[in-house]
Amino acid sequence: MPQAQASIVIARDPDRIFAITNDIARWPELFKEYRGARVLSFERDGRFARIEFELTNEEGETWQSWRILDYAKREAIAQRGNPKFPFFYMHLTWTYQPVDGGVLMTWIQDFEMDPKAPVSNEQVLKRMTNHMQSNQEHFKAILEAMPETAL
């Protein structure tokens, strides 16, 4: 199974960055390619929360996903739901490690393309890694430009 991974240091409080970057309603602001983000359900029980949501990209394609947040570990795991195509499988893990001067945010995406997809795992891996790095740089620019009081 291919795995894309990217990390970046954001010079802000780890707990606030975890909260903001997992606020699905803000994803059209944070991600370059999402035109819409709608939370379908949110349940929190202590340190854990489960979110079901729907995303729409620039091309108008919509899909559902779920995400589990661990507030104590500052970790999010997610999986793409329906429709999965062009993926056969898409699992994501985001971690937030406190470091000097901020937080090291790491995204890991394990995936496999559907055999009927017009692109191969290898083609998507390269695109996905570049895309993740670009999105993380965009997150960093937005989040570091915000006044501390807005975080």
KETI-788409 format. One line per field, with one value per residue: residue number from 0; x, y, z of N, C-alpha, C, CB in turn; residue in one letter. Coordinates in nm, 3 decimals. Each point is the difference from the previous one (the first is absolute). Glycine has a CB too. Example, Ala and Ser with C-alpha at 12.3 -4.5 7.8 and 13.67 -1.06 7.14 Angstrom:
BEGIN
num <- [0:1]
n.px <- [1.319:0.154]
n.py <- [-0.569:0.222]
n.pz <- [0.780:-0.197]
ca.px <- [-0.089:0.082]
ca.py <- [0.119:0.119]
ca.pz <- [0.000:0.006]
c.px <- [0.090:-0.077]
c.py <- [0.120:0.109]
c.pz <- [0.000:0.073]
cb.px <- [-0.189:0.118]
cb.py <- [-0.117:-0.063]
cb.pz <- [0.125:-0.215]
residu <- [A:S]
***
This chain:
BEGIN
num <- [0:1:2:3:4:5:6:7:8:9:10:11:12:13:14:15:16:17:18:19:20:21:22:23:24:25:26:27:28:29:30:31:32:33:34:35:36:37:38:39:40:41:42:43:44:45:46:47:48:49:50:51:52:53:54:55:56:57:58:59:60:61:62:63:64:65:66:67:68:69:70:71:72:73:74:75:76:77:78:79:80:81:82:83:84:85:86:87:88:89:90:91:92:93:94:95:96:97:98:99:100:101:102:103:104:105:106:107:108:109:110:111:112:113:114:115:116:117:118:119:120:121:122:123:124:125:126:127:128:129:130:131:132:133:134:135:136:137:138:139:140:141:142:143:144:145:146:147:148:149:150]
n.px <- [0.084:0.164:0.100:-0.078:0.217:-0.068:0.155:-0.101:0.167:-0.321:0.220:-0.287:0.010:0.104:-0.283:-0.020:0.084:-0.223:-0.221:0.073:0.022:-0.302:-0.180:-0.125:-0.050:0.316:-0.026:-0.075:0.254:0.197:-0.032:0.133:-0.262:-0.240:-0.200:-0.061:0.130:-0.318:0.126:-0.179:0.065:0.167:-0.004:0.189:0.015:0.208:0.174:-0.250:-0.099:-0.135:0.043:-0.241:0.155:-0.148:0.317:-0.166:0.310:-0.021:-0.200:-0.260:0.171:-0.232:0.211:-0.171:0.286:-0.088:0.200:0.048:0.064:0.214:-0.111:0.244:0.151:-0.065:-0.183:-0.198:-0.033:-0.133:-0.115:-0.033:-0.303:-0.067:0.138:0.242:-0.020:0.266:-0.019:-0.016:0.011:-0.041:0.160:0.025:0.213:-0.070:0.274:-0.055:0.349:-0.067:0.233:0.125:-0.286:-0.291:-0.088:0.243:-0.307:0.104:-0.228:0.055:-0.170:0.016:-0.089:-0.050:-0.045:-0.288:0.196:-0.158:0.266:0.018:0.240:0.170:-0.067:0.190:-0.207:-0.067:0.302:0.044:-0.270:0.041:0.278:-0.101:-0.255:0.156:0.176:-0.247:-0.145:0.254:0.028:-0.307:0.037:0.228:-0.163:-0.237:0.167:0.198:-0.251:-0.142:0.080:0.128:-0.302:-0.043:0.099]
n.py <- [-0.118:0.217:0.088:0.300:0.053:0.321:0.049:0.298:0.060:0.116:0.224:-0.162:-0.104:-0.308:0.111:0.187:-0.229:-0.199:0.215:0.066:-0.291:-0.100:0.280:-0.261:0.316:0.038:-0.211:0.273:0.121:-0.241:-0.065:0.211:-0.196:0.132:0.144:-0.107:-0.054:-0.134:-0.058:-0.262:0.046:0.206:-0.299:0.205:-0.294:0.258:0.080:-0.031:0.239:-0.249:0.263:-0.183:0.233:-0.012:0.064:0.174:-0.071:0.271:-0.230:0.110:-0.254:0.007:-0.209:-0.020:0.037:-0.145:0.213:-0.230:0.321:-0.198:0.324:-0.196:0.008:0.326:-0.280:0.124:-0.335:0.130:-0.259:0.195:-0.064:-0.036:0.207:-0.136:0.131:0.200:-0.154:-0.310:0.212:0.328:-0.121:0.332:-0.087:0.336:-0.081:0.286:-0.090:0.263:0.085:0.194:0.181:-0.180:-0.239:-0.178:0.072:-0.333:0.031:-0.329:0.023:-0.338:0.048:-0.273:0.215:-0.141:-0.242:0.272:0.211:0.102:-0.091:-0.267:0.010:0.183:0.233:0.025:0.018:0.267:0.134:-0.053:0.147:0.266:0.012:-0.002:0.248:0.180:-0.045:0.080:0.281:0.061:-0.050:0.208:0.238:-0.028:-0.020:0.247:0.210:-0.069:0.282:-0.246:0.097:-0.224:-0.257]
n.pz <- [0.000:-0.215:0.286:-0.153:0.247:-0.025:0.281:-0.017:0.274:0.016:0.145:0.170:0.286:-0.117:0.074:-0.256:-0.204:0.111:-0.057:-0.295:-0.115:0.115:-0.129:-0.232:0.005:-0.099:-0.275:-0.152:0.173:-0.076:-0.307:-0.218:0.004:0.208:-0.235:0.306:0.284:0.039:0.319:-0.142:0.309:0.183:0.181:0.201:0.156:0.161:-0.177:-0.229:-0.184:-0.158:-0.214:-0.153:-0.198:-0.258:-0.103:-0.215:-0.134:-0.106:-0.110:0.204:0.169:0.242:0.146:0.257:0.131:0.252:0.117:0.244:0.106:0.165:0.137:0.092:-0.276:-0.077:-0.166:-0.231:-0.025:-0.272:-0.113:-0.266:0.125:-0.252:-0.206:0.168:-0.295:0.048:0.314:-0.075:0.246:0.060:0.292:0.052:0.228:0.035:0.194:0.125:0.054:0.222:-0.228:0.208:-0.057:0.071:0.024:-0.143:-0.172:-0.043:-0.245:0.058:-0.301:0.102:-0.327:-0.110:-0.260:0.042:-0.134:-0.107:0.073:-0.311:0.234:0.023:0.298:-0.172:-0.047:0.303:0.107:-0.153:0.084:0.303:0.030:-0.132:0.183:0.274:-0.079:-0.072:0.276:0.171:-0.147:0.069:0.308:0.012:-0.113:0.205:0.257:-0.031:-0.064:0.297:0.154:0.167:-0.046:-0.241:0.196]
ca.px <- [-0.084:0.079:-0.016:0.050:0.023:0.058:0.001:0.037:-0.007:-0.081:0.041:-0.119:-0.031:-0.045:-0.142:-0.081:0.017:-0.079:-0.142:-0.035:0.017:-0.101:-0.130:-0.035:-0.067:0.103:0.086:0.007:0.094:0.135:0.041:-0.019:-0.087:-0.136:-0.100:-0.099:0.022:-0.121:0.001:-0.126:-0.020:0.115:-0.023:0.121:-0.008:0.129:0.115:-0.024:-0.115:-0.020:-0.064:-0.034:-0.010:-0.006:0.088:-0.019:0.121:-0.018:-0.069:-0.138:-0.014:-0.031:0.013:-0.009:0.111:-0.010:0.125:0.002:0.099:0.049:0.048:0.113:0.119:0.003:0.007:-0.126:0.001:-0.116:-0.012:-0.096:-0.119:-0.060:0.061:0.145:0.067:0.087:0.078:-0.052:0.016:0.071:0.006:0.087:0.037:0.065:0.055:0.041:0.101:0.060:0.143:0.040:-0.055:-0.129:-0.051:0.032:-0.122:0.033:-0.112:0.033:-0.114:0.012:-0.106:0.015:-0.093:-0.091:0.055:-0.064:0.041:0.084:0.138:0.059:0.044:0.126:-0.030:-0.072:0.091:0.081:-0.090:-0.053:0.106:0.017:-0.123:0.001:0.099:-0.056:-0.106:0.057:0.058:-0.115:-0.044:0.100:-0.010:-0.125:-0.004:0.102:-0.038:-0.110:0.041:-0.017:-0.135:-0.096:0.019]
ca.py <- [0.118:0.123:0.090:0.137:0.062:0.134:0.065:0.142:0.062:0.121:0.074:0.032:-0.094:-0.129:-0.028:0.087:-0.046:-0.124:0.036:0.074:-0.081:-0.107:0.065:-0.031:0.115:0.095:-0.056:0.079:0.109:-0.054:-0.078:0.070:-0.069:-0.030:0.103:-0.014:-0.096:-0.001:-0.099:-0.075:-0.033:0.020:-0.054:0.002:-0.066:0.018:0.034:-0.041:0.050:-0.061:0.094:-0.045:0.124:-0.006:0.097:0.026:0.060:0.106:-0.054:-0.027:-0.138:-0.005:-0.130:0.002:-0.059:0.008:0.041:-0.015:0.089:-0.032:0.129:-0.019:-0.031:0.090:-0.086:-0.019:-0.106:0.021:-0.088:0.044:-0.085:-0.012:-0.107:-0.015:0.013:-0.092:-0.081:-0.124:0.018:0.122:0.016:0.113:0.025:0.129:0.011:0.135:-0.019:0.126:0.018:0.136:0.104:-0.028:-0.137:-0.074:-0.062:-0.103:-0.067:-0.128:-0.052:-0.134:-0.009:-0.086:0.043:-0.100:-0.052:0.067:0.141:0.030:0.026:-0.106:0.033:0.074:0.136:0.072:0.020:0.119:0.116:0.016:0.052:0.142:0.067:0.011:0.102:0.129:0.032:0.031:0.134:0.091:0.001:0.072:0.143:0.052:-0.011:0.087:0.139:0.035:0.047:-0.101:0.011:-0.061:-0.144]
ca.pz <- [0.000:-0.002:0.113:-0.018:0.131:-0.001:0.131:0.003:0.133:0.007:0.119:0.079:0.107:-0.055:0.023:-0.086:-0.138:-0.009:-0.003:-0.122:-0.121:0.002:-0.008:-0.139:-0.062:-0.043:-0.104:-0.124:0.025:0.020:-0.116:-0.126:-0.095:0.047:-0.022:0.105:0.108:0.082:0.107:0.006:0.142:0.088:0.134:0.082:0.129:0.065:-0.085:-0.138:-0.075:-0.132:-0.091:-0.135:-0.075:-0.146:-0.064:-0.143:-0.055:-0.100:-0.117:0.037:0.048:0.143:0.065:0.146:0.075:0.145:0.064:0.146:0.062:0.134:0.048:0.092:-0.081:-0.115:-0.117:-0.072:-0.101:-0.086:-0.115:-0.100:-0.011:-0.133:-0.079:0.016:-0.130:-0.072:0.093:0.056:0.144:0.039:0.145:0.033:0.139:0.022:0.135:0.039:0.104:0.045:-0.023:0.034:-0.087:-0.063:-0.013:-0.122:-0.051:-0.098:-0.064:-0.064:-0.075:-0.057:-0.099:-0.116:-0.104:-0.056:-0.126:-0.114:-0.003:-0.116:0.042:0.081:0.136:-0.009:-0.046:0.105:0.113:-0.025:0.005:0.135:0.086:-0.035:0.039:0.146:0.036:-0.038:0.094:0.131:-0.009:0.001:0.140:0.079:-0.031:0.056:0.146:0.060:-0.024:0.091:0.133:0.105:0.057:-0.093:0.006]
c.px <- [0.089:-0.029:0.064:0.015:0.064:-0.012:0.040:-0.009:-0.080:0.029:-0.122:-0.021:-0.055:-0.149:-0.090:0.011:-0.077:-0.149:-0.038:0.009:-0.095:-0.141:-0.044:-0.063:0.101:0.085:-0.003:0.095:0.145:0.054:-0.029:-0.110:-0.142:-0.090:-0.106:0.039:-0.120:0.011:-0.138:-0.032:0.131:-0.038:0.132:-0.028:0.139:0.109:-0.022:-0.122:-0.006:-0.081:-0.030:-0.026:-0.001:0.088:-0.038:0.125:-0.035:-0.077:-0.146:-0.024:-0.017:0.015:-0.011:0.121:-0.034:0.139:-0.017:0.114:0.034:0.064:0.120:0.130:0.023:0.021:-0.139:0.019:-0.129:0.000:-0.104:-0.113:-0.049:-0.016:0.151:0.075:0.051:0.089:-0.070:-0.004:0.076:-0.011:0.100:0.028:0.070:0.049:0.053:0.096:0.057:0.151:0.035:-0.058:-0.132:-0.038:0.044:-0.127:0.040:-0.128:0.052:-0.127:0.038:-0.116:0.030:-0.105:-0.088:0.060:-0.059:0.038:0.093:0.146:0.049:0.033:0.124:-0.024:-0.065:0.091:0.082:-0.086:-0.046:0.106:0.023:-0.119:-0.005:0.097:-0.052:-0.111:0.056:0.065:-0.110:-0.056:0.093:-0.012:-0.125:0.007:0.103:-0.032:-0.113:0.055:-0.028:-0.141:-0.106:0.011:-0.073]
c.py <- [0.124:0.086:0.134:0.060:0.136:0.058:0.146:0.049:0.129:0.067:0.051:-0.111:-0.131:-0.030:0.085:-0.044:-0.130:0.034:0.065:-0.090:-0.119:0.056:-0.007:0.120:0.103:-0.052:0.075:0.121:-0.052:-0.078:0.080:-0.062:-0.030:0.120:-0.006:-0.107:0.009:-0.112:-0.064:-0.043:0.023:-0.052:0.002:-0.066:0.009:0.037:-0.031:0.068:-0.075:0.099:-0.074:0.128:-0.027:0.112:0.014:0.070:0.105:-0.047:-0.033:-0.144:0.002:-0.142:0.019:-0.071:0.002:0.029:-0.022:0.085:-0.050:0.128:-0.014:-0.025:0.100:-0.081:-0.013:-0.115:0.015:-0.102:0.058:-0.101:-0.003:0.134:-0.002:0.026:0.142:-0.086:-0.132:0.014:0.129:0.016:0.110:0.004:0.135:0.003:0.141:-0.014:0.135:-0.002:0.142:0.097:-0.035:-0.146:-0.058:-0.074:-0.097:-0.063:-0.125:-0.049:-0.135:-0.017:-0.108:0.046:-0.117:-0.051:0.066:0.147:0.024:0.029:-0.111:0.049:0.089:0.145:0.082:0.028:0.127:0.126:0.030:0.059:0.149:0.082:0.021:0.110:0.141:0.043:0.035:0.138:0.106:0.012:0.088:0.151:0.062:0.005:0.089:0.147:0.044:0.056:-0.109:0.002:-0.063:-0.152:-0.054]
c.pz <- [0.000:0.122:-0.035:0.139:-0.019:0.140:-0.015:0.143:-0.013:0.133:0.077:0.103:-0.058:0.019:-0.089:-0.146:-0.021:-0.015:-0.133:-0.123:-0.004:0.007:-0.147:-0.070:-0.053:-0.116:-0.133:0.012:0.003:-0.119:-0.127:-0.085:0.048:-0.017:0.109:0.100:0.093:0.103:0.007:0.142:0.074:0.137:0.075:0.133:0.062:-0.100:-0.146:-0.061:-0.132:-0.084:-0.130:-0.079:-0.150:-0.055:-0.147:-0.051:-0.106:-0.122:0.030:0.045:0.151:0.051:0.150:0.060:0.147:0.056:0.150:0.053:0.139:0.052:0.093:-0.078:-0.112:-0.127:-0.062:-0.098:-0.080:-0.112:-0.094:-0.008:-0.144:-0.068:0.019:-0.130:-0.020:0.091:0.029:0.151:0.023:0.150:0.031:0.149:0.005:0.145:0.021:0.119:0.042:-0.024:0.044:-0.101:-0.067:0.001:-0.134:-0.041:-0.111:-0.052:-0.068:-0.068:-0.059:-0.096:-0.103:-0.101:-0.043:-0.131:-0.125:-0.012:-0.119:0.033:0.092:0.141:-0.004:-0.045:0.110:0.120:-0.019:0.009:0.142:0.094:-0.028:0.047:0.152:0.045:-0.031:0.097:0.137:0.000:0.004:0.142:0.084:-0.022:0.063:0.152:0.068:-0.021:0.093:0.131:0.104:0.057:-0.089:0.001:0.114]
cb.px <- [-0.185:0.000:-0.001:-0.111:0.026:-0.058:0.057:-0.083:0.223:-0.183:0.214:-0.105:-0.047:0.228:0.056:0.034:0.227:0.172:0.004:0.083:0.238:0.166:0.049:-0.032:-0.195:0.005:-0.036:-0.234:-0.179:-0.054:-0.044:0.239:0.205:0.092:0.041:-0.174:0.255:-0.139:0.177:0.039:-0.180:0.081:-0.191:0.079:-0.187:-0.070:0.143:0.105:0.014:0.008:0.121:-0.100:0.116:-0.236:0.186:-0.254:0.125:0.211:0.217:-0.065:0.140:-0.158:0.145:-0.252:0.167:-0.198:0.053:-0.097:-0.086:0.038:-0.232:-0.157:-0.034:0.090:0.195:-0.063:0.141:-0.002:0.065:0.181:-0.062:-0.118:-0.186:-0.043:-0.145:-0.002:0.095:0.090:-0.001:-0.046:-0.060:-0.092:0.023:-0.147:0.058:-0.221:0.057:-0.182:0.005:0.213:0.229:0.040:-0.199:0.248:-0.142:0.221:-0.123:0.181:-0.082:0.117:-0.050:0.087:0.165:-0.204:0.037:-0.189:-0.024:-0.204:-0.039:0.094:-0.095:0.120:-0.026:-0.213:0.012:0.154:-0.076:-0.155:0.108:0.137:-0.117:-0.058:0.184:0.057:-0.153:0.038:0.194:-0.054:-0.098:0.154:0.123:-0.126:-0.080:0.169:0.071:-0.144:-0.046:0.242:0.072:0.010:0.218]
cb.py <- [-0.124:-0.007:-0.194:0.026:-0.226:0.034:-0.219:0.036:-0.102:-0.099:0.067:0.127:0.193:-0.080:-0.060:0.191:0.109:-0.123:0.029:0.211:0.070:-0.150:0.158:-0.240:-0.036:0.086:-0.216:-0.073:0.123:-0.010:-0.218:0.065:-0.096:-0.165:-0.010:0.074:0.019:0.093:0.129:-0.079:-0.170:0.202:-0.148:0.210:-0.160:-0.163:-0.042:-0.219:0.229:-0.238:0.199:-0.227:0.118:-0.098:-0.055:0.017:-0.213:0.100:-0.092:0.174:-0.090:0.195:-0.089:0.004:0.074:-0.160:0.172:-0.236:0.195:-0.251:0.086:-0.091:-0.239:0.189:-0.127:0.245:-0.160:0.244:-0.202:0.119:0.053:-0.203:0.019:-0.165:-0.180:0.164:0.209:-0.137:-0.250:0.110:-0.244:0.128:-0.250:0.118:-0.246:0.105:-0.229:0.025:-0.166:-0.085:0.067:0.193:0.054:-0.027:0.205:-0.045:0.219:-0.057:0.234:-0.095:0.243:-0.200:0.174:0.111:-0.216:-0.159:0.017:0.087:0.248:-0.104:-0.217:-0.215:-0.086:-0.109:-0.248:-0.136:-0.054:-0.194:-0.228:-0.066:-0.101:-0.245:-0.165:-0.048:-0.152:-0.244:-0.091:-0.062:-0.232:-0.198:-0.040:-0.091:-0.233:-0.178:-0.025:-0.179:0.240:0.020:0.209:0.205:0.016]
cb.pz <- [0.122:-0.250:0.163:-0.230:0.109:-0.245:0.113:-0.238:0.071:-0.149:-0.115:-0.195:0.155:0.043:0.236:0.160:-0.014:0.140:0.249:0.105:-0.005:0.110:0.199:0.065:0.153:0.233:0.108:-0.051:0.131:0.239:0.123:0.007:-0.085:0.163:-0.247:-0.160:-0.016:-0.191:0.131:-0.232:-0.056:-0.131:-0.082:-0.113:-0.075:0.173:0.194:0.054:0.108:0.095:0.104:0.076:0.185:0.003:0.162:0.025:0.046:0.079:-0.080:-0.159:-0.192:-0.024:-0.189:-0.011:-0.174:0.005:-0.182:-0.011:-0.134:-0.053:-0.021:0.174:0.053:0.142:0.099:0.023:0.144:0.054:0.138:-0.130:0.236:0.077:-0.168:0.183:-0.094:-0.184:0.102:-0.194:0.041:-0.224:0.040:-0.194:0.052:-0.174:0.002:-0.081:-0.092:0.175:-0.195:0.106:-0.036:-0.140:0.147:0.062:0.059:0.113:-0.035:0.173:-0.053:0.207:0.034:0.137:-0.079:0.109:0.119:0.023:0.252:-0.107:-0.020:-0.209:0.085:-0.052:-0.233:-0.075:0.036:-0.149:-0.231:-0.040:0.006:-0.199:-0.199:0.020:-0.043:-0.240:-0.125:0.039:-0.133:-0.240:-0.025:-0.014:-0.216:-0.196:-0.027:-0.035:-0.239:-0.104:-0.065:0.055:0.112:-0.142:-0.105]
residu <- [M:P:Q:A:Q:A:S:I:V:I:A:R:D:P:D:R:I:F:A:I:T:N:D:I:A:R:W:P:E:L:F:K:E:Y:R:G:A:R:V:L:S:F:E:R:D:G:R:F:A:R:I:E:F:E:L:T:N:E:E:G:E:T:W:Q:S:W:R:I:L:D:Y:A:K:R:E:A:I:A:Q:R:G:N:P:K:F:P:F:F:Y:M:H:L:T:W:T:Y:Q:P:V:D:G:G:V:L:M:T:W:I:Q:D:F:E:M:D:P:K:A:P:V:S:N:E:Q:V:L:K:R:M:T:N:H:M:Q:S:N:Q:E:H:F:K:A:I:L:E:A:M:P:E:T:A:L]
***
